[in-house]
């Protein structure tokens, strides 16, 4: 069975049916066939160990997401959440302005209005909390705007790294009267120096996790599935395809995919991306015919297939690591609701 189909029908839409209203020059969008779960751990030839021997293999579960809201709009909303306890004006202003700012895959629906007009109306875009979001993750609620692509990947984790952390404390901020006294004293006292309380510097970037797997193309997988080289090629194609931008028209492009990464007892990245994806060929190379589904048709194309693919993946979190996220990795659950208007079922 094919892992995906490419949807080129008009109008182009997300897997949940929402339309790309500006898509006029786009490439097809990938949508899952079957459950959408691509279980590399158990269903692919990356090891000679039989399936029944892979029960305890550590793996990363990647829930793939399409970005459907601009970072500018997300930051406005998130800033409103920060200040909503102290002022309702910010909530009203940003709530309405948000409905007039173009988002990824959409367009400005209303004519330009004065800021005063924006203050007269409100929307429910700004939300502080969601009852479905765990308490320790509420601080991250509504930070990004995404839609599930429908694809979930179980990728073996075979690296040596367990966990590493870094902390940084910098120069304390000396302001006001303290700064004046410091400068005056330094001017009149030779060799003056003074200790100051250092400030904790919250990390600006998130952690990175990498993995490398080798996919064997030399033998067919029995039990009715695709030949190993066809199945491996579909996985490689899908990962590469989903991590390229999709030009929608002359001024808008759909960004590459984001991922929620969960590795039990080790990592939880609610939003991460792939900064590096590398596929290498090992052994003899041949031209083979592979198939994929475009709308309702099965297409054939010749491509290079080696004896073994080497797949190198790197994932970088868009959120710096915290106790909140590390603690979440020790909770046995599938999905977490971190976004407005997106329903997920927790297990």
C-alpha positions in Angstrom: 0.0 0.0 0.0 1.2 3.5 -0.8 2.1 5.7 2.2 0.6 8.9 0.8 -1.2 10.5 -2.1 -0.5 13.9 -3.7 -3.7 16.0 -3.9 -3.7 18.3 -6.9 -7.5 18.8 -7.1 -9.0 22.2 -7.1 -9.5 23.9 -4.7 -6.5 22.8 -2.8 -7.2 22.0 0.9 -5.6 20.9 4.1 -6.4 17.3 5.3 -9.2 18.6 7.5 -10.9 20.3 4.5 -9.9 24.0 5.0 -9.0 25.5 1.7 -5.8 27.3 0.6 -7.6 30.4 -0.8 -4.5 31.9 -2.4 -3.1 28.7 -4.0 -3.0 29.2 -7.7 0.5 28.0 -8.7 1.1 25.4 -6.0 2.6 21.9 -6.1 0.2 19.1 -4.8 -0.2 18.7 -1.1 0.7 15.3 0.5 -2.1 13.6 2.3 -2.0 10.3 4.2 -3.4 7.0 3.0 -4.7 4.7 5.7 -4.0 5.7 9.3 -1.2 8.1 8.4 1.2 6.4 10.9 4.5 5.5 9.3 6.1 3.0 11.6 9.7 2.8 10.6 10.6 0.9 13.7 8.4 -2.1 12.9 7.6 -1.9 9.2 10.8 -1.0 7.5 14.1 -2.8 6.8 16.5 -0.8 8.9 17.8 -3.8 11.0 18.1 -7.6 10.6 16.3 -8.0 13.9 12.8 -9.5 13.4 9.8 -7.4 14.2 9.1 -9.3 17.4 12.6 -8.4 18.6 12.1 -4.6 18.2 9.7 -4.1 21.1 12.1 -2.1 23.3 13.8 -0.1 20.5 13.9 3.6 21.6 12.2 5.8 19.0 11.0 9.3 18.4 7.3 9.9 17.6 6.9 12.8 15.2 3.5 14.3 14.6 3.8 16.4 11.5 2.1 19.9 11.2 1.4 22.4 8.5 1.9 26.1 9.4 -1.3 28.0 8.9 -0.7 31.2 10.8 2.1 33.8 10.4 4.6 34.2 13.2 3.8 38.0 13.2 0.2 37.2 14.1 1.2 34.5 16.6 3.5 36.9 18.4 0.8 39.6 18.5 -1.6 37.1 20.1 1.0 35.7 22.5 1.9 39.3 23.6 -1.8 40.0 24.2 -1.9 36.9 26.4 1.0 38.3 28.5 -0.7 41.6 29.1 -4.3 40.5 29.3 -4.3 40.4 33.1 -3.4 44.1 33.3 -5.2 45.7 30.4 -8.3 44.9 28.3 -7.3 47.4 25.7 -4.5 45.3 24.3 -6.8 42.3 24.1 -9.4 44.2 22.2 -6.9 45.9 19.8 -4.9 42.8 19.0 -7.9 40.5 18.9 -9.4 42.6 16.1 -6.2 43.5 14.3 -5.5 39.8 14.1 -8.5 39.3 11.9 -7.2 41.8 9.3 -3.6 40.5 9.0 -2.8 38.0 6.3 -2.0 34.5 7.5 -0.1 31.8 5.7 -2.4 30.3 3.0 -5.0 33.0 3.3 -5.5 36.6 2.3 -6.8 40.0 3.8 -10.5 39.5 3.9 -11.5 43.0 5.0 -10.5 46.4 3.8 -8.0 48.5 5.7 -9.5 50.1 8.8 -8.3 52.7 11.2 -6.9 51.5 14.5 -9.8 53.2 16.2 -12.2 51.1 14.3 -10.3 48.0 15.3 -10.7 48.9 19.0 -14.5 48.9 18.6 -14.6 45.2 17.8 -13.2 42.1 19.4 -12.6 38.5 18.4 -12.0 35.4 20.5 -8.5 35.0 19.0 -6.7 35.7 22.3 -7.0 32.9 24.8 -5.1 32.6 28.0 -5.7 28.9 28.7 -7.4 25.8 27.4 -8.8 23.2 29.7 -7.4 20.4 27.5 -3.9 21.8 27.9 -1.9 20.4 30.9 -1.2 23.0 33.5 2.6 22.7 33.1 2.2 23.5 29.4 -0.2 26.4 29.6 2.7 28.8 29.1 3.1 27.5 25.5 -0.5 27.5 24.6 -1.4 29.3 21.3 2.3 30.1 20.5 2.1 28.7 17.0 -0.7 28.2 14.5 -0.6 24.8 12.8 -2.8 22.1 11.4 -2.0 18.4 11.6 -0.8 17.0 8.2 -2.2 13.6 9.2 1.3 12.0 9.1 2.9 10.5 12.2 6.4 8.9 12.0 8.0 6.5 14.5 11.7 6.9 13.8 14.4 4.7 15.6 16.7 6.6 17.9 20.2 5.0 17.7 22.5 7.9 18.9 24.8 7.9 21.9 23.5 11.2 23.4 21.1 10.9 26.4 20.7 14.5 27.5 22.8 17.7 27.8 21.8 21.0 29.3 23.5 24.5 29.5 22.8 27.4 31.8 24.1 31.0 31.5 24.1 33.8 34.0 25.2 37.2 32.7 26.0 40.7 33.9 23.3 42.1 36.2 21.3 45.1 35.0 22.4 48.2 37.0 19.8 51.0 36.5 18.6 54.2 38.0 20.1 55.4 41.2 22.4 52.3 41.4 23.9 53.1 38.0 24.5 56.8 39.0 26.2 55.8 42.3 28.3 53.2 40.5 29.5 55.7 37.8 30.2 58.4 40.4 32.1 56.1 42.7 34.2 54.7 39.9 35.1 58.3 38.8 36.5 59.3 42.2 37.9 56.1 43.6 41.0 54.6 41.9 40.8 50.9 41.2 37.1 50.8 42.1 35.2 47.5 41.4 31.9 46.2 42.7 30.2 42.9 42.6 26.7 42.9 41.2 24.0 40.2 41.2 24.0 38.3 37.9 20.9 37.8 35.9 19.8 34.5 34.5 19.7 34.5 30.7 16.9 32.5 29.3 18.1 30.5 26.3 17.4 32.0 22.9 17.5 28.8 21.0 16.1 25.3 21.5 18.0 22.0 21.8 18.8 19.7 18.8 18.5 15.9 18.5 19.8 13.8 15.6 19.5 10.3 14.4 20.9 8.2 11.5 19.2 5.0 10.1 20.2 2.8 7.2 17.3 1.5 5.0 18.0 -1.8 3.2 16.7 -1.9 -0.4 18.0 -5.4 -1.3 15.1 -7.6 -0.2 11.4 -7.5 -0.6 9.2 -7.3 2.5 6.7 -10.1 2.5 3.2 -10.1 4.2 1.6 -8.2 1.3 3.4 -4.8 1.7 5.4 -3.0 -0.9 8.9 -4.1 -1.9 11.4 -2.7 0.6 13.0 -0.4 -2.0 9.6 1.0 -3.0 8.6 1.6 0.6 11.9 3.1 1.6 11.8 5.4 -1.4 8.3 6.6 -0.5 9.5 7.4 3.1 12.5 9.3 1.7 10.4 11.2 -0.9 7.8 12.2 1.7 10.3 13.5 4.2 12.1 15.5 1.6 8.8 16.8 0.0 7.4 17.9 3.4 10.5 19.8 4.2 10.4 22.1 1.2 8.4 25.2 0.8 5.3 25.2 -1.5 5.0 28.3 -3.6 1.3 29.2 -3.6 1.5 32.3 -5.8 3.9 35.1 -6.6 4.1 36.4 -3.1 3.1 33.6 -0.7 4.7 30.2 0.0 3.6 27.5 2.4 6.6 26.9 4.8 8.2 23.6 5.4 6.6 21.3 8.0 6.9 21.5 11.7 6.9 18.5 14.1 5.9 17.6 17.6 8.6 15.3 18.8 8.0 13.0 21.7 10.6 10.4 23.0 9.4 8.7 26.2 11.5 9.7 29.2 13.9 11.9 27.3 12.6 14.5 24.9 9.4 16.5 24.3 9.6 19.3 21.7 6.1 20.6 21.0 7.4 22.5 18.0 10.5 21.6 16.1 11.8 21.7 12.5 14.3 19.8 10.4 17.3 22.1 9.7 19.2 19.3 8.1 18.0 16.2 6.1 20.6 14.2 4.3 20.1 11.1 2.2 23.2 9.1 1.1 23.5 6.2 -1.2 25.6 3.0 -0.4 26.3 0.0 -2.6 25.2 -0.5 -6.2 22.9 2.0 -7.7 20.1 1.1 -10.2 17.4 2.9 -12.1 14.1 1.4 -10.9 10.5 2.3 -11.5 8.7 3.6 -8.4 5.0 4.5 -8.0 3.1 7.1 -6.2 -0.5 8.2 -6.2 -1.6 11.6 -7.7 -5.2 12.2 -6.9 -6.9 8.9 -7.9 -4.2 7.8 -10.4 -1.1 5.7 -9.9 2.0 7.3 -11.5 5.2 5.6 -12.4 8.7 7.2 -12.7 12.2 6.0 -12.9 14.6 7.1 -10.2 17.9 6.1 -8.6 17.7 3.3 -6.0 20.8 2.3 -4.1 21.3 -1.0 -2.2 21.1 1.0 1.0 19.9 4.5 1.9 21.6 6.3 4.8 19.1 8.8 6.3 20.4 11.5 8.5 17.9 13.6 10.4 18.4 16.6 12.7 15.5 18.1 14.7 15.8 21.6 16.4 13.3 22.7 18.9 11.7 26.2 18.3 11.3 26.4 22.1 14.2 26.3 24.6 14.2 23.4 27.0 12.5 23.8 30.4 11.4 21.7 33.3 7.9 21.8 31.9 8.9 20.1 28.6 11.3 17.6 30.2 8.6 16.6 32.7 6.1 16.1 29.8 8.4 13.5 28.3 7.8 11.3 31.3 4.0 11.3 30.9 2.5 8.6 28.8 0.3 10.4 26.3 -0.1 10.7 22.6 -1.3 14.3 21.8 -1.4 17.6 23.7 -3.7 20.5 22.8 -1.5 23.5 22.5 -3.4 25.5 19.9 -6.7 27.3 19.6 -9.4 25.6 17.6 -7.5 22.4 17.2 -9.0 19.3 18.7 -6.8 16.4 19.8 -7.6 13.3 21.8 -5.3 12.6 24.8 -4.4 9.1 25.7 
